[in-house]
Amino acid sequence: MFVDNRQLKDVLRTFCHELVHHSQHITDPDGFLAVNKAGKLGENDQLTLLETDAYSRGNVLFRKWTETYSK
């Protein structure tokens, strides 16, 4: 991940998103690689599902983390 002139929260949210992609890759490496190389979101429903999952779980992971430090 490259970071330049970004807020720490944005960097950490992106990191969480990428952690989910790593989890997807570990869970189904062949499927992940096949889907990930198959075009644009508008042309690939499976890729859309991967991204939707990463945004959803990544944001929840980030929010849970921030809640543990805001007490």
Secondary structure, DSSP 8 states (H G I E B T S, - for coil): ---SS--HHHHHHHHHHHHHHHHHHHH-HHHHHHHHTS--GGG-HHHHHHHHHHHHHHHHHHHHHHHHH--
